[in-house]
Amino acid sequence: MARILVVDDDVTLGPFICDYLNQEGHQATYCSSPQDAPALIAAEKPDLAVLDYSMPAMTGTQLLTVLRAREETKKLPVIFLSGTDPLRFAFSVPSDPRMRFLRKPPDLDELLTVVAELLNPEGWSSAAP
């Protein structure tokens, strides 16, 4: 299946999501620090990243900016997880067909559906940057 990196400062939810994704046949790795994520992404070369939207020191959107600036990760599909209002998210993150937003805690069936969607580039808009 897919290599997935989960970046979340919640040391309960992040590992839980990784365990669930691993049970579903994916190879998920957990990272609690967004500052460590770029190096881990370079080493692990994930097919998809699950990022917490609000983390101390570096937010999920700041991490996304770092990832989009690098050639090897500029098209990495991303799922944001957050308890924040989806409307606020919509205004703070540019529209991108390789990105989705799920409320915390995520519905696990919905998470799997979104993972499958993002791992299938044919489902992305042809207008993707």
PLY file of the C-alpha trace (Angstrom):
ply
format ascii 1.0
element vertex 129
property float x
property float y
property float z
element edge 128
property int vertex1
property int vertex2
end_header
0.00 0.00 0.00
1.19 3.55 0.69
3.86 5.16 2.83
2.19 7.78 5.02
3.73 10.27 7.44
1.54 11.52 10.29
2.75 14.78 11.88
0.81 15.72 15.01
1.92 17.10 18.37
-0.90 15.13 20.04
1.04 12.11 21.29
-2.16 10.14 21.74
-3.99 10.84 18.48
-0.97 10.79 16.15
0.21 7.28 17.08
-3.42 6.06 17.10
-3.88 7.23 13.49
-0.57 5.58 12.53
-1.60 2.30 14.14
-4.94 2.41 12.36
-3.36 3.12 8.97
-0.83 0.33 9.53
-3.65 -2.10 10.39
-5.31 -1.10 7.12
-2.21 -2.13 5.16
-0.35 1.16 4.87
3.16 1.86 6.13
2.58 4.81 8.47
5.23 6.64 10.45
4.55 9.08 13.28
6.37 12.37 13.88
5.47 14.57 16.86
7.55 17.56 15.78
6.82 19.56 12.62
10.41 20.83 12.68
11.64 17.23 12.27
9.15 16.38 9.52
11.07 17.71 6.46
14.11 15.54 7.25
11.89 12.54 7.96
10.01 13.12 4.71
13.31 13.28 2.80
14.39 9.97 4.37
11.06 8.11 4.24
9.72 9.52 0.93
6.05 9.16 1.88
3.27 9.00 -0.68
1.04 11.16 1.52
1.28 13.29 4.67
-1.29 13.78 7.41
-0.59 17.09 9.16
-2.05 18.65 12.26
-3.24 22.12 11.30
-2.37 23.74 14.67
0.95 22.85 16.25
3.25 24.94 18.44
6.44 26.38 16.96
5.44 25.48 13.38
1.88 25.18 12.14
0.71 22.67 9.57
0.39 25.47 7.01
3.97 26.59 7.68
5.13 23.00 7.22
3.13 22.83 3.99
4.95 25.95 2.74
8.29 24.22 3.41
7.12 21.08 1.60
5.74 22.97 -1.42
9.05 24.85 -1.77
11.00 21.60 -2.26
11.03 19.91 -5.64
10.70 16.40 -4.20
7.66 17.27 -2.05
5.90 20.06 -3.94
3.18 17.66 -5.14
2.91 15.55 -1.98
-0.76 14.96 -1.13
-1.70 16.30 2.30
-4.57 15.70 4.71
-4.92 18.38 7.36
-6.48 17.41 10.69
-7.82 20.05 13.02
-10.46 21.03 15.47
-10.55 24.46 13.83
-13.49 25.68 11.80
-13.31 24.40 8.19
-14.22 27.88 6.91
-11.18 29.37 8.66
-9.06 26.64 7.07
-10.48 27.43 3.62
-9.35 31.05 3.91
-5.88 30.31 5.29
-4.79 27.55 2.88
-4.71 27.93 -0.91
-7.02 25.66 -2.85
-5.19 22.56 -4.02
-6.70 19.31 -5.35
-3.95 17.39 -3.53
-5.16 18.63 -0.14
-8.06 17.74 2.14
-9.26 18.86 5.55
-10.75 16.58 8.20
-12.02 17.53 11.64
-10.35 16.08 14.73
-10.84 13.42 15.77
-11.29 12.08 12.26
-13.92 9.53 11.34
-11.69 6.57 10.48
-13.80 5.42 7.51
-13.70 8.95 6.11
-9.93 9.09 6.67
-9.46 5.90 4.63
-11.69 7.25 1.87
-9.70 10.49 1.67
-6.39 8.60 1.74
-7.57 6.51 -1.23
-8.72 9.62 -3.11
-5.43 11.42 -2.64
-3.35 8.39 -3.57
-5.12 8.26 -6.94
-3.75 11.16 -9.02
-6.39 10.53 -11.69
-8.90 11.98 -9.24
-6.99 15.24 -8.97
-8.02 18.24 -11.00
-6.02 18.77 -14.18
-5.61 22.37 -13.02
-3.35 21.34 -10.11
-0.44 23.72 -9.62
0 1
1 2
2 3
3 4
4 5
5 6
6 7
7 8
8 9
9 10
10 11
11 12
12 13
13 14
14 15
15 16
16 17
17 18
18 19
19 20
20 21
21 22
22 23
23 24
24 25
25 26
26 27
27 28
28 29
29 30
30 31
31 32
32 33
33 34
34 35
35 36
36 37
37 38
38 39
39 40
40 41
41 42
42 43
43 44
44 45
45 46
46 47
47 48
48 49
49 50
50 51
51 52
52 53
53 54
54 55
55 56
56 57
57 58
58 59
59 60
60 61
61 62
62 63
63 64
64 65
65 66
66 67
67 68
68 69
69 70
70 71
71 72
72 73
73 74
74 75
75 76
76 77
77 78
78 79
79 80
80 81
81 82
82 83
83 84
84 85
85 86
86 87
87 88
88 89
89 90
90 91
91 92
92 93
93 94
94 95
95 96
96 97
97 98
98 99
99 100
100 101
101 102
102 103
103 104
104 105
105 106
106 107
107 108
108 109
109 110
110 111
111 112
112 113
113 114
114 115
115 116
116 117
117 118
118 119
119 120
120 121
121 122
122 123
123 124
124 125
125 126
126 127
127 128
